Each structure stands twice: as C-alpha cells, then as structure tokens.
Amino acid sequence: MDAGSGDGFATICLFGEGGRSIQMSTSPEGGLGISLLGKRCTVNLGMTPEEDVWLSIRDRQGMLGTMLGSLYDSGVHRLVVFRDRLWCSGPWRYRGSWRGRCW
C-alpha cells in the first residue's frame, strides 16, 4: 500500500498467482482508477474528478485493443476498437449491420 502524498497517487495493490494483480488508486485531484494487470494483458477503468469515465483493454502483446468512454474529450463518449494496429471509432448506427469509420 502506498499512502501517497499531497502531490502523488494513493494506491492499494493486491497480488494474485502468476504475476497478476489488481491496483486501486486515487489522485490528489480526485480521479479514481482500477487496473487489472496480467502477464500478457491489462484492463484499466478510470474516473476523472469531473466524473468522466473510461475503460481500456490491452491485448496479450500489450497493444491497445478497445477504449470506451470519455478518455480524451470531456463528456464525449466514444468506442474505439483496434485491430492490426489500426483503429475504428464509433458511434455506430444499426441498419442490419454495425457500421462506423472502420478499416
């Protein structure tokens, strides 16, 4: 456990078997984060002090797989899916099949 300081994060980390862990942290500004860390993939969930939320998933090679939420633009929720180092971004409309700006 890291209690943090006035200019750092406060973090709690629980370790599991096989090098896996879960980390929960908070920033001095009020942001919250939860990370699930494995040897080959990670999942991150966060909330800013303005209550914008985001989720990111990395694949077994450490490359971004999916991002969801208002990660870059406050209040604007997006879904971004990566495949072969290329990305596809929503929002999508359903008209018999899912469409977006994709590959």
Disulfide bonds with the S-S distance in Angstrom:
Cys88-Cys102 1.89
